[in-house]
Amino acid sequence: MNTAAAPLDTAHTIAERFAAGAAERDHTAAFPHAPLAALREAGLIGISVPERLGGGGAGLARAAQVVGAIGAGDPAVALVLAMTLLQHGLIHREGTPWPRALADRIGREAATDGALINALRVEPDLGTPARGGLPATVARRDRLTGRKIYSTGAPGLAYGLVFARTDEAEPRIGNFLVPMSSSGLRIEETWDHLGLRASGSHDVVFEDVRVPDAYAVDLRRPEEWRRPDPLQQAWSCALLAALYDGVARAAQAWFATFLHERVPGSLGAPLASLPRFHEAVGENERLLSVNARLVASLAAETDAGAPPAPQEAGFVKLTVTENAIQAVQRVSELCGNAALSRKNPLERHLRDVLCARIHWPQGDAVRVAAGRVALGL
């Protein structure tokens, strides 16, 4: 299959297969090893790796389209993919703090072997480091000790990009590249959530894990992390927005089929014949159309080398995901009991789309950051 020519077509085809098994993976919270293997075989894991390293050379626009397509089939799989695409969108850029040889090696492994990578940042006490504070995970000389929670894709990752602090008198904080096969590293299967249940977002524990000096890929003074990176914010917000928009599109498609097939005896015609449902479907189409334009605009500016200010990328993520939630909730309300029956996918779409409010940047953070900028603070 020529994924270089048509990665989006490939993603849509594969997503249809993923959708058939998504309910069972959700029910058992089984990690999606087989779907991820299919992504590897199709060459989609390396689409945001530069062509010189054997990847697809895709920018944010194409990456977001692929994540959205996979998200409509199985958002847990899409989330694992999105995290890897995000990292490769960042580590190969001009001016990256990564050693070039190391970034190239990680890129080749993604392109040729489908190696997955994700940032492991959140901790039990700290929460997300984006809200400030020093991580409890500590690098002492060449050894790393700590615990990360909500580590999406943990069972399938080749590498974790671990956010930690040094034990220096004046600590630096930053990212340490850790092979997930390292001695002293273990995964505790703690993930048991309402939505995205198959994402394998377990705890990862580091007990005196050796990290070579060259794998300390980005260490800075704490104050240097306080200003958001526009490129990182753009990639993260666009990919997450596309993912949850994909969930809403899957719900909308199921709803349309339901309306054509449901023929109440009192009506003697499909529900699709009623104007109230025309309006509801049309309103969802409006929200999804707005979503598509917002994500496409953010991605286009970023791919053109001019990512918008971080608060604007946050606006896109917040608006698109709230639109997606509103669309799925509207469908659920109109379907009645059928919406919450586990034999139908809509209850799963509802649980999955609500996870959008948990992913950084969260609504309050977006609004506070924008308010401070507007007030000159």
Residue pairs with C-beta under 8 A, 6 or more apart in sequence:
1 10
1 42
1 43
3 10
3 42
3 43
3 44
3 47
3 56
4 43
4 56
7 43
7 44
7 47
7 56
7 58
7 62
7 66
8 62
8 65
8 66
8 69
10 42
10 43
10 44
11 44
11 65
11 66
11 69
11 70
12 69
14 35
14 38
14 39
14 42
14 44
14 70
14 73
15 69
15 70
15 71
15 72
15 73
15 74
16 73
17 35
17 38
17 73
18 32
18 35
18 38
18 70
18 73
18 74
18 77
19 72
19 73
19 74
19 250
19 345
21 34
21 35
21 74
22 73
22 74
22 76
22 198
22 345
22 348
23 345
23 348
24 30
25 32
25 74
25 76
25 197
25 198
26 76
26 197
26 198
26 348
27 197
29 191
29 192
29 197
29 198
30 198
31 155
31 156
31 198
31 200
32 74
32 76
32 77
32 80
32 156
32 198
32 200
33 155
33 156
35 74
35 77
36 45
36 77
36 80
36 81
36 114
36 116
36 156
37 114
39 45
39 70
39 77
39 81
39 114
40 113
40 114
41 114
43 56
43 111
44 56
44 66
44 70
44 81
45 81
45 84
45 110
45 114
45 115
45 116
46 54
46 55
46 56
46 88
46 107
46 110
46 111
46 112
46 114
47 55
47 56
47 57
47 58
47 62
47 63
47 66
47 85
48 55
48 56
48 58
48 59
48 63
48 85
48 88
48 89
49 55
49 56
49 57
49 88
49 92
49 107
49 108
49 110
49 111
50 57
50 92
50 107
51 57
53 92
53 104
53 107
53 108
53 111
54 107
54 108
54 111
54 112
55 88
55 107
55 110
55 111
56 62
56 111
58 66
59 89
59 299
59 302
59 303
60 89
60 234
60 235
60 238
60 239
60 298
60 299
60 302
60 303
61 296
61 299
61 300
61 303
63 82
63 85
63 89
63 235
63 238
63 239
63 299
64 238
64 239
64 241
64 242
64 295
64 299
65 242
66 81
66 85
67 78
67 81
67 82
67 85
67 239
67 242
67 243
67 246
68 78
68 242
68 243
68 245
68 246
68 249
68 295
69 246
70 77
70 78
70 81
70 246
71 78
71 79
71 242
71 243
71 244
71 245
71 246
71 247
71 250
72 246
72 247
72 249
72 250
72 253
73 246
73 250
74 198
75 196
75 243
75 244
75 246
75 247
75 352
76 196
76 197
76 198
76 199
76 352
77 198
78 243
78 246
79 152
79 153
79 196
79 199
79 243
80 116
80 118
80 152
80 153
80 156
80 199
80 200
82 239
82 240
82 242
82 243
83 116
83 117
83 118
83 119
83 152
83 153
84 110
84 116
84 117
84 118
84 153
85 235
85 239
86 232
86 235
86 236
86 239
87 117
87 118
87 119
87 161
88 106
88 107
88 110
88 117
89 231
89 235
90 96
90 231
90 232
90 235
91 98
91 103
91 106
91 107
91 217
92 103
92 107
93 231
96 103
97 217
97 218
98 217
98 218
99 214
99 217
102 177
102 214
102 215
102 217
106 115
106 117
106 159
106 177
109 115
109 158
110 116
110 117
113 158
115 158
115 159
116 153
116 156
116 157
116 158
116 159
117 157
117 158
117 159
117 160
117 161
118 151
118 152
118 153
118 157
118 159
118 160
118 161
119 160
119 161
119 163
119 175
120 148
120 151
120 160
120 161
120 162
120 163
120 204
121 128
121 129
121 135
121 148
121 163
122 128
122 129
122 148
122 149
122 150
122 151
123 129
123 135
123 136
123 137
123 146
123 147
123 148
123 149
124 147
124 149
125 136
126 133
126 134
126 135
126 136
127 133
128 360
129 135
129 163
129 173
129 225
130 360
130 361
130 365
131 365
132 226
134 165
134 171
134 173
134 222
135 146
135 163
135 164
135 165
135 173
136 146
136 147
137 144
137 145
137 146
137 147
137 148
137 162
137 163
137 164
137 165
137 206
138 144
138 145
138 146
138 164
138 165
138 166
138 167
139 164
139 165
139 166
139 167
139 176
139 211
139 216
140 166
140 167
142 210
142 211
142 212
142 213
143 208
143 209
143 210
143 211
144 162
144 164
144 176
144 178
144 206
144 208
144 209
144 210
144 211
145 206
145 207
145 208
145 209
146 162
146 164
146 205
146 206
147 203
147 204
147 205
147 206
148 160
148 162
148 163
148 203
148 204
148 206
149 190
149 203
150 191
150 201
151 157
151 160
151 187
151 201
151 202
151 203
151 204
152 199
152 200
152 201
153 199
153 200
153 201
154 160
154 180
154 187
154 200
154 201
154 202
154 203
154 204
155 187
155 200
155 202
156 200
157 180
158 179
158 180
159 177
159 178
159 179
159 180
160 177
160 178
160 180
160 204
161 175
161 176
161 177
161 178
161 217
162 175
162 176
162 177
162 178
162 206
163 173
163 174
163 175
164 173
164 174
164 175
164 176
165 171
165 172
165 173
166 172
166 173
166 219
170 221
171 222
172 219
172 220
172 221
172 222
173 219
173 220
173 221
173 222
173 225
174 216
174 217
174 218
174 219
174 220
174 225
175 216
175 217
175 218
175 219
176 211
176 215
176 216
176 217
177 211
177 215
177 217
178 185
178 206
178 209
178 211
178 215
180 204
182 209
182 210
183 209
183 210
184 206
184 207
184 208
184 209
184 210
185 204
185 205
185 206
185 207
185 209
186 204
186 205
186 207
187 202
187 203
187 204
187 205
188 202
188 203
188 204
188 205
189 202
190 202
190 203
191 197
191 199
191 200
191 201
191 202
193 201
193 355
194 351
194 354
194 355
195 348
195 351
195 352
195 353
195 354
195 355
196 352
196 355
228 310
228 369
229 310
230 307
230 308
230 309
230 310
230 313
231 302
231 307
233 307
233 310
233 313
233 314
233 361
234 298
234 299
234 301
234 302
234 307
234 308
234 313
235 302
236 313
236 317
236 360
237 298
237 313
237 314
237 316
237 317
237 361
238 295
238 298
238 299
238 302
238 313
238 316
238 317
240 317
240 321
240 356
240 359
241 291
241 294
241 295
241 298
241 316
241 317
241 320
241 321
242 295
242 320
244 320
244 321
244 324
244 325
244 352
244 353
244 355
244 356
245 288
245 291
245 292
245 295
245 320
245 321
245 323
245 324
247 324
247 328
247 349
247 352
247 353
248 284
248 287
248 288
248 291
248 323
248 324
248 325
248 327
248 328
248 349
248 353
249 288
250 345
250 349
251 327
251 328
251 331
251 332
251 345
251 346
251 349
251 350
251 353
252 281
252 284
252 285
252 288
252 327
252 331
254 331
254 344
254 345
254 346
254 349
255 281
255 284
255 331
255 334
255 335
255 346
256 272
256 281
258 271
258 335
258 338
259 270
259 271
259 272
259 277
259 281
260 270
260 271
260 272
261 270
262 270
262 271
262 338
263 269
263 270
263 271
264 271
267 273
267 274
271 277
277 334
280 330
280 331
280 334
283 330
284 327
284 330
284 331
287 323
287 324
287 326
287 327
288 323
288 327
290 319
290 323
291 319
291 320
291 323
291 324
294 316
294 319
294 320
295 316
295 320
297 316
298 308
298 312
298 313
298 316
301 307
301 308
302 308
307 313
309 373
310 369
311 366
311 369
311 370
311 373
314 361
314 365
314 366
314 369
314 370
315 366
315 370
317 359
317 361
317 366
318 361
318 363
318 366
321 353
321 356
321 357
321 359
322 356
322 363
324 353
324 356
325 353
325 354
325 356
325 357
328 346
328 349
328 350
328 353
329 350
331 339
331 346
332 339
332 340
332 346
332 347
332 350
333 339
335 346
338 344
338 346
339 346
339 347
339 350
340 346
340 347
341 347
357 363
361 369
